[in-house]
Amino acid sequence: MLLLAYLGEISSERTRVPTVILLLVLGWFARNVSGWLNISIPVLDPVLPVLGTFGLILIVLDGALELKVDSTKIPIARKAFLMALLPMIFLSLFFTAVFAWYTGLPFYRGLVNALPFAVVSSSIAISSTRNISPADREFVVYESSLSDILGVLFFNFFITNEIVNVTSVGLFLLQIVLIILISVFSVIGLAFLLGRIKNHITYTPIIVLVGLVYFLAKTFDLSGLVFILILGLFLGNINEVKKLYIVDKVIGKVDWVQLENEIAKFKAITIEATFLVRSLFFILFGFMMKNEEFLDLTTLPWAIIIVAVIYSSRYFFLRFMKLSISPLLYFSPRGLITILLFMSVTSNLSIYFINNSLLVQVIILSVIVMMSGLIREKKA
């Protein structure tokens, strides 16, 4: 299945069909074949969130490694931030109001269930940008990575703070400042190690340290994705970073040529690992999809409405921000981050009709819209 996923990754450059569709079909096919052949498969549900978390780390890191940061990038970064933030706020409030009106449940409960549908999936968006212009690709990487980070930040905030007041908001902002400071010093420390390790085993301890910092941040209710983004930007822009006075003083004498070579190898490993983990995640998610969930007609109208609102609002905000409509309009899929946030909603906060069926249908419909747009772009 991984070999087929790799063939799908290669062929997507010509067909414009997102690899995620092939991965979901592969997983779904494996489930049905194992049933027909009476092959016993162990319960794999606990594996999915683990793969999803590592996939999210690698995808944000991979995207950040490709971004070049200098004074000329400030306008595009600012617009990408606003495109990640404003639609998320609008969609969260809109879906919350609809859910609260339809069910009569409290606004807070509706908001927790609405947020997963308001976040752009970087795992699908970034991997589908091969055939668009470098400028549009850069924008999609910025926007989708920031959308993931902001989505996780807001979701964690509302999950842990049912009542929003000055104290909770102040603590939230303090946590963001704290994780930024921790991230900066952790990244400088990692660069110090990369420049000095002479042992032939280099990347395993580095990757484990990255995972350790991420999960420590998560343990203390800090956003580890902020650390991952800063790490990727730091390593991906090492030529600019080494000119900074504080970096030169803290790291000291480093063989910058060797460090750049090590970072190039680290990028290659990250790309391979991202493909592997992302493929396994979506194959497993497809394997866990039941036929009756995908074909559930009771949730299908909701899925169509949600996807229609997502792309309609995106069109409005692109016009408002004076950005090119095509192809940016199509890059608003839901995927890995939506699944992870949905799985984090506790049973006492869940809404009865927001279930696996609706989740699967929204993801597939949003990916089909993106695929249709990319095929249309190819013809143009």
Secondary structure, DSSP 8 states (H G I E B T S, - for coil): -HHHHHHHHHHHHHH---HHHHHHHHHHHHHHHHHHTT------TTHHHHHHHHHHHHHHHHHHHH---SGGGHHHHHHHHHHHHHHHHHHHHHHHHHHHHHH---HHHHHHHHGGGGS--HHHHGGG-TTS-HHHHHHHHHHHHHHHHHHHHHHHHHHH-SS--HHHHHHHHHHHHHHHHHHHHHHHHHHHHHHH--SS--HHHHHHHHHHHHHHHHHTT--HHHHHHHHHHHHHTHHHHTTSHHHHHHH-S--HHHHHHHHHHHHHHHHHHHHHHHHHHHHHHHHH--HHHHT-TTTHHHHHHHHHHHHHHHHHHHHHTT---TTGGG-----HHHHHHHHTS-TTT--TTSSHHHHHHHHHHHHHHHHHHHHHHHH-
